[in-house]
Amino acid sequence: MTLRLSCKDYGFECDFESKGDNASTVIEEFGKHTDEVHGIEYSKEALMQFIMRKGG
Ligand SMILES: [Zn+2]
């Protein structure tokens, strides 16, 4: 199953998306991007919730 976090889904006007089959990798990559590019630092717990809610 491919996990995916897209900036667009969280209200950013940005084409970045992080995807893969390893949740912690996807979370780390997306968290790094939102922190560096958008100045928003999500906690790993929050990002995990984003993934869980989407249900893959
Ligand atoms: Zn972005």
N, CA, C, O and the ligand as a Tripos MOL2 file, in Angstrom:
@<TRIPOS>MOLECULE
protein
  225   223    57     0     0
PROTEIN
NO_CHARGES

@<TRIPOS>ATOM
      1 N           0.8470   -1.1910    0.0000 N.3       1 MET1
      2 CA          0.0000    0.0000    0.0000 C.3       1 MET1
      3 C           0.8830    1.2420    0.0000 C.2       1 MET1
      4 O           1.8380    1.3320    0.7720 O.2       1 MET1
      5 N           0.5700    2.1740   -0.8460 N.am      2 THR2
      6 CA          1.3520    3.3980   -0.9220 C.3       2 THR2
      7 C           0.7310    4.4710   -0.0560 C.2       2 THR2
      8 O          -0.4480    4.7990   -0.1920 O.2       2 THR2
      9 N           1.5360    5.0100    0.8330 N.am      3 LEU3
     10 CA          1.1040    6.1020    1.6900 C.3       3 LEU3
     11 C           1.4680    7.4080    1.0040 C.2       3 LEU3
     12 O           2.4590    7.4950    0.2800 O.2       3 LEU3
     13 N           0.6630    8.4000    1.2420 N.am      4 ARG4
     14 CA          0.8870    9.6480    0.5290 C.3       4 ARG4
     15 C           0.4650   10.8520    1.3630 C.2       4 ARG4
     16 O          -0.6010   10.8520    1.9770 O.2       4 ARG4
     17 N           1.2960   11.8560    1.3770 N.am      5 LEU5
     18 CA          0.9460   13.1310    1.9930 C.3       5 LEU5
     19 C           1.2130   14.2120    0.9510 C.2       5 LEU5
     20 O           2.3450   14.3540    0.4870 O.2       5 LEU5
     21 N           0.1990   14.9660    0.5820 N.am      6 SER6
     22 CA          0.3640   16.0120   -0.4250 C.3       6 SER6
     23 C           0.1230   17.3730    0.1880 C.2       6 SER6
     24 O          -0.7950   17.5440    0.9910 O.2       6 SER6
     25 N           0.9300   18.3310   -0.1810 N.am      7 CYS7
     26 CA          0.7340   19.6950    0.2960 C.3       7 CYS7
     27 C          -0.6670   20.1930   -0.0380 C.2       7 CYS7
     28 O          -1.3100   20.8490    0.7810 O.2       7 CYS7
     29 N          -1.1310   19.8860   -1.2230 N.am      8 LYS8
     30 CA         -2.4540   20.3610   -1.6610 C.3       8 LYS8
     31 C          -3.5530   19.9320   -0.6960 C.2       8 LYS8
     32 O          -4.5010   20.6780   -0.4490 O.2       8 LYS8
     33 N          -3.4180   18.7280   -0.1550 N.am      9 ASP9
     34 CA         -4.4350   18.2210    0.7520 C.3       9 ASP9
     35 C          -4.4900   19.0140    2.0520 C.2       9 ASP9
     36 O          -5.4820   18.9600    2.7780 O.2       9 ASP9
     37 N          -3.4320   19.7420    2.3370 N.am     10 TYR10
     38 CA         -3.3930   20.4840    3.5950 C.3      10 TYR10
     39 C          -3.4030   21.9830    3.3750 C.2      10 TYR10
     40 O          -2.9930   22.7590    4.2390 O.2      10 TYR10
     41 N          -3.8800   22.3770    2.1960 N.am     11 GLY11
     42 CA         -4.1300   23.7890    1.9490 C.3      11 GLY11
     43 C          -2.9450   24.5810    1.4190 C.2      11 GLY11
     44 O          -3.0180   25.8050    1.3170 O.2      11 GLY11
     45 N          -1.8540   23.9000    1.0790 N.am     12 PHE12
     46 CA         -0.7160   24.6170    0.5160 C.3      12 PHE12
     47 C          -0.8410   24.6580   -1.0000 C.2      12 PHE12
     48 O          -1.2430   23.6800   -1.6310 O.2      12 PHE12
     49 N          -0.4950   25.7960   -1.5690 N.am     13 GLU13
     50 CA         -0.4590   25.8730   -3.0250 C.3      13 GLU13
     51 C           0.9150   25.4310   -3.4730 C.2      13 GLU13
     52 O           1.8000   26.2480   -3.7250 O.2      13 GLU13
     53 N           1.0750   24.1440   -3.5650 N.am     14 CYS14
     54 CA          2.3770   23.5490   -3.7480 C.3      14 CYS14
     55 C           2.1740   22.1300   -4.2790 C.2      14 CYS14
     56 O           1.2580   21.4260   -3.8530 O.2      14 CYS14
     57 N           3.0130   21.7270   -5.1880 N.am     15 ASP15
     58 CA          2.8490   20.4150   -5.8090 C.3      15 ASP15
     59 C           3.6090   19.3010   -5.1050 C.2      15 ASP15
     60 O           3.6210   18.1560   -5.5580 O.2      15 ASP15
     61 N           4.2430   19.6540   -3.9890 N.am     16 PHE16
     62 CA          5.0280   18.6270   -3.3190 C.3      16 PHE16
     63 C           4.1440   17.5160   -2.7690 C.2      16 PHE16
     64 O           3.0670   17.7660   -2.2280 O.2      16 PHE16
     65 N           4.6130   16.3080   -2.9170 N.am     17 GLU17
     66 CA          3.9540   15.2210   -2.2200 C.3      17 GLU17
     67 C           4.9990   14.1930   -1.8270 C.2      17 GLU17
     68 O           5.9690   13.9420   -2.5430 O.2      17 GLU17
     69 N           4.7680   13.6220   -0.6830 N.am     18 SER18
     70 CA          5.6670   12.6040   -0.1780 C.3      18 SER18
     71 C           4.9260   11.2880   -0.2110 C.2      18 SER18
     72 O           3.8230   11.1800    0.3240 O.2      18 SER18
     73 N           5.5200   10.2890   -0.8300 N.am     19 LYS19
     74 CA          4.8330    8.9980   -0.8640 C.3      19 LYS19
     75 C           5.8180    7.8460   -0.7680 C.2      19 LYS19
     76 O           7.0040    7.9700   -1.0720 O.2      19 LYS19
     77 N           5.2770    6.7330   -0.3350 N.am     20 GLY20
     78 CA          6.1040    5.5580   -0.1670 C.3      20 GLY20
     79 C           5.3420    4.5320    0.6550 C.2      20 GLY20
     80 O           4.1940    4.7640    1.0360 O.2      20 GLY20
     81 N           5.9720    3.4060    0.9260 N.am     21 ASP21
     82 CA          5.2520    2.3890    1.7030 C.3      21 ASP21
     83 C           5.7050    2.3470    3.1510 C.2      21 ASP21
     84 O           5.2520    1.5090    3.9300 O.2      21 ASP21
     85 N           6.5940    3.2490    3.5020 N.am     22 ASN22
     86 CA          7.0780    3.3020    4.8750 C.3      22 ASN22
     87 C           6.5840    4.5910    5.5270 C.2      22 ASN22
     88 O           7.0340    5.6830    5.1780 O.2      22 ASN22
     89 N           5.6560    4.4570    6.4740 N.am     23 ALA23
     90 CA          5.0200    5.6270    7.0800 C.3      23 ALA23
     91 C           6.0300    6.5900    7.6770 C.2      23 ALA23
     92 O           5.9030    7.8030    7.5070 O.2      23 ALA23
     93 N           7.0340    6.0670    8.3740 N.am     24 SER24
     94 CA          7.9470    6.9970    9.0410 C.3      24 SER24
     95 C           8.7970    7.7710    8.0330 C.2      24 SER24
     96 O           9.1730    8.9150    8.2910 O.2      24 SER24
     97 N           9.1000    7.1640    6.9010 N.am     25 THR25
     98 CA          9.8510    7.8710    5.8640 C.3      25 THR25
     99 C           8.9970    8.9690    5.2410 C.2      25 THR25
    100 O           9.4610   10.0910    5.0400 O.2      25 THR25
    101 N           7.7420    8.6350    4.9380 N.am     26 VAL26
    102 CA          6.8230    9.6060    4.3410 C.3      26 VAL26
    103 C           6.6240   10.7890    5.2920 C.2      26 VAL26
    104 O           6.6490   11.9470    4.8750 O.2      26 VAL26
    105 N           6.4300   10.4840    6.5540 N.am     27 ILE27
    106 CA          6.2260   11.5070    7.5760 C.3      27 ILE27
    107 C           7.4540   12.4070    7.7030 C.2      27 ILE27
    108 O           7.3410   13.6310    7.7730 O.2      27 ILE27
    109 N           8.6050   11.7890    7.7310 N.am     28 GLU28
    110 CA          9.8330   12.5580    7.8990 C.3      28 GLU28
    111 C          10.0570   13.5030    6.7180 C.2      28 GLU28
    112 O          10.4170   14.6690    6.8850 O.2      28 GLU28
    113 N           9.8340   12.9640    5.5270 N.am     29 GLU29
    114 CA         10.0400   13.7500    4.3180 C.3      29 GLU29
    115 C           9.0530   14.9090    4.2300 C.2      29 GLU29
    116 O           9.4290   16.0380    3.9160 O.2      29 GLU29
    117 N           7.7950   14.6180    4.5080 N.am     30 PHE30
    118 CA          6.7720   15.6550    4.4310 C.3      30 PHE30
    119 C           6.9850   16.7070    5.5170 C.2      30 PHE30
    120 O           6.8580   17.9060    5.2710 O.2      30 PHE30
    121 N           7.3130   16.2370    6.7240 N.am     31 GLY31
    122 CA          7.5500   17.1590    7.8400 C.3      31 GLY31
    123 C           8.7160   18.0900    7.5590 C.2      31 GLY31
    124 O           8.6650   19.2770    7.8810 O.2      31 GLY31
    125 N           9.7590   17.5510    6.9610 N.am     32 LYS32
    126 CA         10.9260   18.3490    6.6180 C.3      32 LYS32
    127 C          10.5580   19.4030    5.5870 C.2      32 LYS32
    128 O          10.9770   20.5560    5.6840 O.2      32 LYS32
    129 N           9.7770   18.9980    4.6040 N.am     33 HIS33
    130 CA          9.3470   19.9210    3.5520 C.3      33 HIS33
    131 C           8.4820   21.0510    4.1140 C.2      33 HIS33
    132 O           8.7350   22.2210    3.8270 O.2      33 HIS33
    133 N           7.4770   20.7190    4.9020 N.am     34 THR34
    134 CA          6.5950   21.7750    5.4180 C.3      34 THR34
    135 C           7.3640   22.7170    6.3360 C.2      34 THR34
    136 O           7.0910   23.9170    6.3710 O.2      34 THR34
    137 N           8.3120   22.1820    7.0680 N.am     35 ASP35
    138 CA          9.1220   23.0180    7.9530 C.3      35 ASP35
    139 C          10.0070   23.9570    7.1400 C.2      35 ASP35
    140 O          10.0330   25.1640    7.3810 O.2      35 ASP35
    141 N          10.7230   23.3990    6.1880 N.am     36 GLU36
    142 CA         11.7050   24.1930    5.4380 C.3      36 GLU36
    143 C          11.0630   25.1370    4.4310 C.2      36 GLU36
    144 O          11.5100   26.2720    4.2660 O.2      36 GLU36
    145 N          10.0220   24.6710    3.7620 N.am     37 VAL37
    146 CA          9.4380   25.4550    2.6790 C.3      37 VAL37
    147 C           8.2770   26.3260    3.1530 C.2      37 VAL37
    148 O           8.1280   27.4620    2.7020 O.2      37 VAL37
    149 N           7.4590   25.8010    4.0530 N.am     38 HIS38
    150 CA          6.2660   26.5270    4.4720 C.3      38 HIS38
    151 C           6.3780   27.1030    5.8790 C.2      38 HIS38
    152 O           5.5050   27.8500    6.3200 O.2      38 HIS38
    153 N           7.4460   26.7570    6.5760 N.am     39 GLY39
    154 CA          7.6510   27.2960    7.9220 C.3      39 GLY39
    155 C           6.6670   26.7490    8.9350 C.2      39 GLY39
    156 O           6.4310   27.3600    9.9770 O.2      39 GLY39
    157 N           6.0900   25.5890    8.6260 N.am     40 ILE40
    158 CA          5.1500   24.9600    9.5470 C.3      40 ILE40
    159 C           5.7010   23.6090    9.9570 C.2      40 ILE40
    160 O           5.9890   22.7520    9.1220 O.2      40 ILE40
    161 N           5.8360   23.4430   11.2310 N.am     41 GLU41
    162 CA          6.4010   22.1870   11.7080 C.3      41 GLU41
    163 C           5.3000   21.3340   12.3310 C.2      41 GLU41
    164 O           4.8040   21.6330   13.4170 O.2      41 GLU41
    165 N           4.9280   20.2790   11.6320 N.am     42 TYR42
    166 CA          3.9380   19.3520   12.1740 C.3      42 TYR42
    167 C           4.6540   18.3310   13.0400 C.2      42 TYR42
    168 O           5.7820   17.9330   12.7480 O.2      42 TYR42
    169 N           3.9980   17.9190   14.0920 N.am     43 SER43
    170 CA          4.5800   16.8510   14.9010 C.3      43 SER43
    171 C           4.4150   15.5280   14.1620 C.2      43 SER43
    172 O           3.5330   15.3890   13.3140 O.2      43 SER43
    173 N           5.2540   14.5710   14.4800 N.am     44 LYS44
    174 CA          5.1420   13.2530   13.8490 C.3      44 LYS44
    175 C           3.7810   12.6340   14.1470 C.2      44 LYS44
    176 O           3.2080   11.9320   13.3130 O.2      44 LYS44
    177 N           3.2730   12.9040   15.3490 N.am     45 GLU45
    178 CA          1.9680   12.3650   15.7370 C.3      45 GLU45
    179 C           0.8700   12.9320   14.8370 C.2      45 GLU45
    180 O          -0.0240   12.2090   14.3990 O.2      45 GLU45
    181 N           0.9510   14.2370   14.5690 N.am     46 ALA46
    182 CA         -0.0590   14.8760   13.7270 C.3      46 ALA46
    183 C          -0.0170   14.3010   12.3120 C.2      46 ALA46
    184 O          -1.0540   14.0230   11.7100 O.2      46 ALA46
    185 N           1.1990   14.1270   11.7920 N.am     47 LEU47
    186 CA          1.3300   13.5900   10.4360 C.3      47 LEU47
    187 C           0.8600   12.1430   10.3690 C.2      47 LEU47
    188 O           0.2790   11.7150    9.3710 O.2      47 LEU47
    189 N           1.1110   11.4060   11.4180 N.am     48 MET48
    190 CA          0.6450   10.0190   11.4690 C.3      48 MET48
    191 C          -0.8800    9.9970   11.4120 C.2      48 MET48
    192 O          -1.4760    9.1540   10.7410 O.2      48 MET48
    193 N          -1.5070   10.9400   12.1300 N.am     49 GLN49
    194 CA         -2.9720   11.0450   12.1060 C.3      49 GLN49
    195 C          -3.4700   11.3670   10.6970 C.2      49 GLN49
    196 O          -4.4870   10.8320   10.2560 O.2      49 GLN49
    197 N          -2.7530   12.2390    9.9960 N.am     50 PHE50
    198 CA         -3.1350   12.5890    8.6190 C.3      50 PHE50
    199 C          -3.1800   11.3130    7.7740 C.2      50 PHE50
    200 O          -4.1330   11.0720    7.0330 O.2      50 PHE50
    201 N          -2.1380   10.5140    7.9040 N.am     51 ILE51
    202 CA         -2.0480    9.2740    7.1250 C.3      51 ILE51
    203 C          -3.1600    8.3070    7.5000 C.2      51 ILE51
    204 O          -3.8150    7.7290    6.6330 O.2      51 ILE51
    205 N          -3.3680    8.1370    8.8090 N.am     52 MET52
    206 CA         -4.3760    7.1870    9.2790 C.3      52 MET52
    207 C          -5.7630    7.5870    8.7870 C.2      52 MET52
    208 O          -6.5510    6.7370    8.3730 O.2      52 MET52
    209 N          -6.0590    8.8980    8.8350 N.am     53 ARG53
    210 CA         -7.3730    9.3780    8.4750 C.3      53 ARG53
    211 C          -7.6700    9.1160    7.0060 C.2      53 ARG53
    212 O          -8.8050    8.8370    6.6210 O.2      53 ARG53
    213 N          -6.6190    9.2140    6.1940 N.am     54 LYS54
    214 CA         -6.8370    8.9830    4.7690 C.3      54 LYS54
    215 C          -7.0640    7.5100    4.4800 C.2      54 LYS54
    216 O          -7.6480    7.1460    3.4590 O.2      54 LYS54
    217 N          -6.6060    6.6870    5.3690 N.am     55 GLY55
    218 CA         -6.7840    5.2600    5.2060 C.3      55 GLY55
    219 C          -6.0730    4.7080    3.9830 C.2      55 GLY55
    220 O          -6.5230    3.7400    3.3700 O.2      55 GLY55
    221 N          -4.9620    5.3340    3.6370 N.am     56 GLY56
    222 CA         -4.1850    4.8830    2.4790 C.3      56 GLY56
    223 C          -4.8460    5.3750    1.2140 C.2      56 GLY56
    224 O          -4.3560    5.1080    0.1170 O.2      56 GLY56
    225 ZN          4.7710   22.2230   -0.0680 Zn       57 ZN57
@<TRIPOS>BOND
     1     1     2 1
     2     2     3 1
     3     3     4 2
     4     3     5 am
     5     5     6 1
     6     6     7 1
     7     7     8 2
     8     7     9 am
     9     9    10 1
    10    10    11 1
    11    11    12 2
    12    11    13 am
    13    13    14 1
    14    14    15 1
    15    15    16 2
    16    15    17 am
    17    17    18 1
    18    18    19 1
    19    19    20 2
    20    19    21 am
    21    21    22 1
    22    22    23 1
    23    23    24 2
    24    23    25 am
    25    25    26 1
    26    26    27 1
    27    27    28 2
    28    27    29 am
    29    29    30 1
    30    30    31 1
    31    31    32 2
    32    31    33 am
    33    33    34 1
    34    34    35 1
    35    35    36 2
    36    35    37 am
    37    37    38 1
    38    38    39 1
    39    39    40 2
    40    39    41 am
    41    41    42 1
    42    42    43 1
    43    43    44 2
    44    43    45 am
    45    45    46 1
    46    46    47 1
    47    47    48 2
    48    47    49 am
    49    49    50 1
    50    50    51 1
    51    51    52 2
    52    51    53 am
    53    53    54 1
    54    54    55 1
    55    55    56 2
    56    55    57 am
    57    57    58 1
    58    58    59 1
    59    59    60 2
    60    59    61 am
    61    61    62 1
    62    62    63 1
    63    63    64 2
    64    63    65 am
    65    65    66 1
    66    66    67 1
    67    67    68 2
    68    67    69 am
    69    69    70 1
    70    70    71 1
    71    71    72 2
    72    71    73 am
    73    73    74 1
    74    74    75 1
    75    75    76 2
    76    75    77 am
    77    77    78 1
    78    78    79 1
    79    79    80 2
    80    79    81 am
    81    81    82 1
    82    82    83 1
    83    83    84 2
    84    83    85 am
    85    85    86 1
    86    86    87 1
    87    87    88 2
    88    87    89 am
    89    89    90 1
    90    90    91 1
    91    91    92 2
    92    91    93 am
    93    93    94 1
    94    94    95 1
    95    95    96 2
    96    95    97 am
    97    97    98 1
    98    98    99 1
    99    99   100 2
   100    99   101 am
   101   101   102 1
   102   102   103 1
   103   103   104 2
   104   103   105 am
   105   105   106 1
   106   106   107 1
   107   107   108 2
   108   107   109 am
   109   109   110 1
   110   110   111 1
   111   111   112 2
   112   111   113 am
   113   113   114 1
   114   114   115 1
   115   115   116 2
   116   115   117 am
   117   117   118 1
   118   118   119 1
   119   119   120 2
   120   119   121 am
   121   121   122 1
   122   122   123 1
   123   123   124 2
   124   123   125 am
   125   125   126 1
   126   126   127 1
   127   127   128 2
   128   127   129 am
   129   129   130 1
   130   130   131 1
   131   131   132 2
   132   131   133 am
   133   133   134 1
   134   134   135 1
   135   135   136 2
   136   135   137 am
   137   137   138 1
   138   138   139 1
   139   139   140 2
   140   139   141 am
   141   141   142 1
   142   142   143 1
   143   143   144 2
   144   143   145 am
   145   145   146 1
   146   146   147 1
   147   147   148 2
   148   147   149 am
   149   149   150 1
   150   150   151 1
   151   151   152 2
   152   151   153 am
   153   153   154 1
   154   154   155 1
   155   155   156 2
   156   155   157 am
   157   157   158 1
   158   158   159 1
   159   159   160 2
   160   159   161 am
   161   161   162 1
   162   162   163 1
   163   163   164 2
   164   163   165 am
   165   165   166 1
   166   166   167 1
   167   167   168 2
   168   167   169 am
   169   169   170 1
   170   170   171 1
   171   171   172 2
   172   171   173 am
   173   173   174 1
   174   174   175 1
   175   175   176 2
   176   175   177 am
   177   177   178 1
   178   178   179 1
   179   179   180 2
   180   179   181 am
   181   181   182 1
   182   182   183 1
   183   183   184 2
   184   183   185 am
   185   185   186 1
   186   186   187 1
   187   187   188 2
   188   187   189 am
   189   189   190 1
   190   190   191 1
   191   191   192 2
   192   191   193 am
   193   193   194 1
   194   194   195 1
   195   195   196 2
   196   195   197 am
   197   197   198 1
   198   198   199 1
   199   199   200 2
   200   199   201 am
   201   201   202 1
   202   202   203 1
   203   203   204 2
   204   203   205 am
   205   205   206 1
   206   206   207 1
   207   207   208 2
   208   207   209 am
   209   209   210 1
   210   210   211 1
   211   211   212 2
   212   211   213 am
   213   213   214 1
   214   214   215 1
   215   215   216 2
   216   215   217 am
   217   217   218 1
   218   218   219 1
   219   219   220 2
   220   219   221 am
   221   221   222 1
   222   222   223 1
   223   223   224 2
@<TRIPOS>SUBSTRUCTURE
     1 MET1         2 RESIDUE 1 A MET
     2 THR2         6 RESIDUE 1 A THR
     3 LEU3        10 RESIDUE 1 A LEU
     4 ARG4        14 RESIDUE 1 A ARG
     5 LEU5        18 RESIDUE 1 A LEU
     6 SER6        22 RESIDUE 1 A SER
     7 CYS7        26 RESIDUE 1 A CYS
     8 LYS8        30 RESIDUE 1 A LYS
     9 ASP9        34 RESIDUE 1 A ASP
    10 TYR10       38 RESIDUE 1 A TYR
    11 GLY11       42 RESIDUE 1 A GLY
    12 PHE12       46 RESIDUE 1 A PHE
    13 GLU13       50 RESIDUE 1 A GLU
    14 CYS14       54 RESIDUE 1 A CYS
    15 ASP15       58 RESIDUE 1 A ASP
    16 PHE16       62 RESIDUE 1 A PHE
    17 GLU17       66 RESIDUE 1 A GLU
    18 SER18       70 RESIDUE 1 A SER
    19 LYS19       74 RESIDUE 1 A LYS
    20 GLY20       78 RESIDUE 1 A GLY
    21 ASP21       82 RESIDUE 1 A ASP
    22 ASN22       86 RESIDUE 1 A ASN
    23 ALA23       90 RESIDUE 1 A ALA
    24 SER24       94 RESIDUE 1 A SER
    25 THR25       98 RESIDUE 1 A THR
    26 VAL26      102 RESIDUE 1 A VAL
    27 ILE27      106 RESIDUE 1 A ILE
    28 GLU28      110 RESIDUE 1 A GLU
    29 GLU29      114 RESIDUE 1 A GLU
    30 PHE30      118 RESIDUE 1 A PHE
    31 GLY31      122 RESIDUE 1 A GLY
    32 LYS32      126 RESIDUE 1 A LYS
    33 HIS33      130 RESIDUE 1 A HIS
    34 THR34      134 RESIDUE 1 A THR
    35 ASP35      138 RESIDUE 1 A ASP
    36 GLU36      142 RESIDUE 1 A GLU
    37 VAL37      146 RESIDUE 1 A VAL
    38 HIS38      150 RESIDUE 1 A HIS
    39 GLY39      154 RESIDUE 1 A GLY
    40 ILE40      158 RESIDUE 1 A ILE
    41 GLU41      162 RESIDUE 1 A GLU
    42 TYR42      166 RESIDUE 1 A TYR
    43 SER43      170 RESIDUE 1 A SER
    44 LYS44      174 RESIDUE 1 A LYS
    45 GLU45      178 RESIDUE 1 A GLU
    46 ALA46      182 RESIDUE 1 A ALA
    47 LEU47      186 RESIDUE 1 A LEU
    48 MET48      190 RESIDUE 1 A MET
    49 GLN49      194 RESIDUE 1 A GLN
    50 PHE50      198 RESIDUE 1 A PHE
    51 ILE51      202 RESIDUE 1 A ILE
    52 MET52      206 RESIDUE 1 A MET
    53 ARG53      210 RESIDUE 1 A ARG
    54 LYS54      214 RESIDUE 1 A LYS
    55 GLY55      218 RESIDUE 1 A GLY
    56 GLY56      222 RESIDUE 1 A GLY
    57 ZN57       225 GROUP 0 **** ****
